[in-house]
Amino acid sequence: MTATSQIGTAWTGWRRPHDTGPMGSSIWGPEIAEIYDRTYAAQFDRSILDPMLDLLSDLAQGGPALEFAVGTGRVALALSDRTEAVQGIELSPHMVMQLQAKPGADAVMVTVGDMTTTRVPGAFRLVYLVANTIMNVTTQDEQIAVFANAAAHLDRGGYFVLEVIVPQLRRVPPGEVARVFTLQADHVGIETFDDTVNQIAWSHHWMKVDERLVRHSAPFRYVWPAELDLMARLAGLIRRERWAGWNKEPFTSDSTTQVVVYEKDSPQ
């Protein structure tokens, strides 16, 4: 019996809030929410999480923080131990259910809604969006709306922090439209560049979870560093820092990831 035949196969696709009209934000259903933490267990490692928390808590300065696309609470629950209050906005109610079942969930109030438009009461010292989730919003107008919504939630002098990959089209050989971005025993990931005019790509994953082979595919809109800065300016935000990672590594033309800090313009 081959290894493949020993593993049950499940397909998990993506969903969007509306079945008609332009491609919108990706929304994770119960099949992804239930396995999300196990699939990305490495991202809970303290060597990855602690530098994020250090930077975010320094920027929050003890004040309230808001996480867009809070997911299952990997960052928000840990940050709630370091700052005054943490809230979250999350499009998928199934991801929220996973968060609410965890210890300490009472400390993080979550609103189910779209980060392009959903408003929560209050003003925040920090708004942050991590794990490439800006790309789950698959139109430029909606990505601009994310920046505008972040700015609307911020106090003057507050910060919007964004973690996102740098598009890697240079790694695709001439004439090809795809690249393998991860190749592990339990996870194979392939990125396909399907619409370079509108900057739409698809991320395809084959993952071993609980002795099952799970396949998951979803679209995303990749966005360039200079484009992010322009979106920020449209929202009244000014870039203060851009690093290649949470340890404040210098950002260069060869960097594959970025952590960007934008500030809401303070009154003169």
N, C-alpha and C positions, 0 to 999 in steps of 0.2 A: 504494500500500500504506500503510495507516495505521500509526501508531506502535505501537498495541496489537498488531497482527498481526505486527510484527517481533520481539516479545518473547515468549519461551516462558513459560508460566505454570506455577507449581508451588504446591501447597497443602501447608502444614506445619501440622499441628494440634498439640494438646497431649496429653500422656499423664500418667497417674498410676500410682503403684506397684501399685494393685490395681484390678481391673476391676469389682468389686462393692462395695456399701456406700456410705457417705457420700462426698461429694466430698472429695478429699484434696489433698496438695501437688502442684503442677504439676511435671512433670519433662520436660526438653527432650531430644528424641531426636536422632539423628545429623543429620537434615536441618536442624535449627536450629543445632546445635553447629558444623557445618562452615561456616556463613555468619555466625555470631554476631559475630565481631570486625569483619568487613567492614561489617556492617549498622550497628554502633554505633561506627564508627571515630572519630567526633568525640569520644567519651568518653575516648579515649586522648590527646587534646590536653593538652599540659603545663599550659595555663591552667586546665584542669579537674582534672587529676590532682594537680598539685603542692600546692594547698591541702588536699586530702584527706590526702596523705602528711604534710604538715606537722603537721596536727592529730593524726592517728593516731600518728605517731612521738613527738610531745610527750607524749601520754597513756601510751604504752607505756614511755617513759623507759628505752629500751634493753632492756626485758624481753620475754619471749615474747608473741606475739600469735596469735590464732586468728580466721580469717575463716569465718563461716557462709556457705554458698552461694558458695563461692569461684569458681565458674564456670570461665572460661578463664584466670583469673589476672591480670586487668588490674591490680588493686590489690595483690594479695599478692606478685606477683613484684617490683613496684617497691618495696613496703614492705620486702621482705627485704634490700634494700641499706641500710636505715636502722636496723633494730632487730635484736636478738639472734637471734631465730628466729621464723619465721612458719609456721603450719600452716593447713590448710583442711579443711572438711567440705563435700562436694558430693553432691547426690542423683543427678545424671546422670553415669554413667560416660563418656558421649560428650563431655561438657564437660571432664571430667578428662583425656581423651585429648588434647584440643586444648591444654590447659595443659602437659601433660608433653612435648609436642613443641617447646616454646619454649625459647630460651636461658635459662639460670638456673633451670630447673624443678627441678633437683636440690636447690635451697635451700629448696623449699617442699614439705613432706610433706603429702599429701592423703589423707583417708579418705573413701571412698565410703559415704555414709549420709545419713540424714534428720536435719536440724538440730533437730528436735523431740525426738529421743531418743538420737542417737549421741554417745557419749562417747569422747574421746581421752585418753591418759595425760597427767598433768601438770597444773599450775596456771598460769594465764595472767594477765599484767598487763592485757591488753586482749583483748576479744572484740568483733568488729564485723560489721555486716550492712548492706550498702549497696544502692543501685540499686533501691529499692522492693521488695526480695525478701521482706520480711516478709509482703507481700500475696500471694505465691505460695502461702502456707499459707492454705487457704480455709475454715477453721473457727476460731471464737474459742478453743475449747479448745486447738487445736494452736498458735495464736499465743501463748497463755499458756505452753504447753510450751516454746516457743522461748526466752522470757525465763527460765524456770526452768532450762533447759539452759545458757544463757549464764551465769547466776549460779553454777551448779554447777562451771563451768570456771574461774571467777575466783578469784584471791587476794583476801583481804580488802583493801579499798581499791582494787581493780581496777575497770576501766571497761568498760561495754557501750555501744557507739556504734551508733546506728541512723540510717540515711538513708531517708526515705520521703516521698512526696508527701502533701499535705493534700487530703482529698476535696473535689472541686469540684462538688458538686451545685448550688450556687448559680448556676453558669454554664449549667445546663440550663434552657431556657425552660419556662414552665408548660405542662404537657400533653405535653412531649417526654420521651424516655427515653434520649437519646444526645447526644453532643457531639463535634465534631472537635477533637482536641487537638494534632494537628500536620498541617500541609499544606505539603509540600515537593515539589519536582520528582521526587525519588526515594523519597519516603516519605509516605504518607497514613495517619493513625491516627485511629480512631474508638473512643470509649469508650461502652459501653451499660450502663445501670444496670438489671440484670435482676431483682434481688431485694433491695429496699431493707430488708426486714425482717432478713434475714441478712447484709446489706451485701455482696452479691455483685454484681460487675460483670464485664464482659468487655472485654478490650482487643483490637481488631482492627487489623491492620496490612497494608498493601499496599506492598511495598518492591521497588525495582529493584536486583537483585544479579546481577552478571556477565551483563548483558543478559537476565535473566529477571525476570518479575514474580512475586514470591513473596508469597503470602498466608499470614498466620499469625494465629491467634486463640487466646486462653487466658483462663480465668477468674481473678479475684483477689478477695480480700476486703479492701475498704478499711477503714481503721481511723482513728479520730479521735485528736487529740493527748491529750485527757484519758483516753481509753481506754488508750492506750499507758502513761500514767503509772500507771494502776491495775494494769495487768498487771505493771509493774515492781515496784510495792509488794508484790504477791502473791509475787514472787520474792525479796523482800528487797533490792531495788534502790531507790535514791533518785535522783530527777532532780537533776542539778547544773546543766545548761545546756540551753537549746533555742534554736537559731539558725535563720534562714531559709536558710542555706547554709553551705558549708565556709569561707567567708571571714568567718564570724561576724557576718553581717548580722542586725540585730534581727528577732525573730519578732513578727509582728503578726497581727491577724485577717484581713488580706488576703494573707498569705504563702501561696504555693502549694506550697512544699517545706519540709522541716524536717530538721535534723541535731540529734539529741538525745543527750546524754551522761548515762548513769546510772552510779552508783557502788555497788559492793557495800559495804554498811554496815560500817564499821570498828568494831572492838571499842572500848568506852569505856575 
